[in-house]
Amino acid sequence: MKLKRSQISLFILISLIVLIAVSLVLYLRGVEEFEIDEYLDVPTEIAPVKTYIDECIKKSATEAAYIIGMQGGYNTLPEKFLELIFSKVPFYYFEGNKLMPSKKDIENEFAVSTNERLEACIDLSILESKGYKISLGNIETKIKINQNNVIARVNLPLTIEVGETVHEIKDFLYEVPIRLGHIYDVSEELIDKIVEEPYYIDLTFLLEQDLDISIIHQDECTDIYVILDNYSKTSDDYLFLFAAKIDEEYCKFDFGEAEIPEAVPGEFIENNPPVLDLINYSTAYVDEEFEYKVSAFDEDDDQIFFLDDSDLFDVHPLLGTIAFVPRTGQERLHKINITVVDIKGDIDSEWFYLEIK
């Protein structure tokens, strides 16, 4: 089933909830060219070091995965993107031109994002306080996007001295359990359909996927595609966003001689804005990790996103988690604005009072 864009334009928002019709989903845990076994074993006396680095890699790669999803495969946005209140979304199609990044491009962006977060995560003083003497070389991350997972292979040269014994380790690997390869393939097929017929939206194709695909009608010519995957094995459903802008010749209203029906009173459904839960006054301490989780409720069960205005940390846009280590010089009472916004643009904000000692 195909609908003309002029028909779609009658609605502010189209939310397409996918009817899951797949009788068997094979979760392939193979990692293609990467071998995992060689990365597992280290001497017992340096196992805590490896555990600490593994946790940093997991945290960094998972955060990078969410950024890559929210920004359509990019860590650094391309020239053409759409700025929304909750994210910046790249155009995959713009007035006749296909601008979708290659899978290799996304792997590179993912690697850069992981590397940046990993460098910020690792604090050797934590390990040195436990009696290790450690030197760290240059960190290099390589990403491989598979259908059912993403493999982060990290070259992180460590020289570890324990007493008179010196150990060297460098190879680390983490599997991010998101179906990014599958999401990419569906996105590319969708964009190819737009390239072929810009004035149609193929609803049949959308409903046949084992992904929840929604279309937010931004304006007469611009749509935002929101892909939600609840098969990915993260702590929350995985989101992937991109935008498409059609030439005006295709998106303008053209009803010919047909009469445009008048709106029927009572048919418009008002959006209920999200509501932040109470944010408690909190205390954090220099050089000690601080963690907090912001939560909110949306009566319409819309997807929600969290934002902050702080230089201390970045609240996780989907999970609402805050995690950072205060540093010397930050000791004071901080007044931080926390905002929640739903997919339709309605917001709620609260002050977060955080005292650092």
Secondary structure, DSSP 8 states (H G I E B T S, - for coil): -EEEHHHHTT-SEE--------S--------TT--SGGGS---GGGHHHHHHHHHHHHHHHHHHHHHHHHTTT-SS--SSEEE-SS-EEEEEEETTEE----HHHHHHHHHHHHHHHHHHH--HHHHHTTT-EEEE---EEEEEE-SS-EEEEEEEEEEEEETTEEEEEEEEEEEE---HHHHHHHHHHHHHHHHH-TTEEEHHHHHHSSSEEEEEE-SSSEEEEEEEESSS-SSS-EEEEEEEE--HHHHS---TT-------TT--------EE-----EEE-TTS-EEEE--EE-TT---EEEEE--SS----TTT-EEEE---TT--SEEEEEEEEEETTS-EEEEEEEEEE-
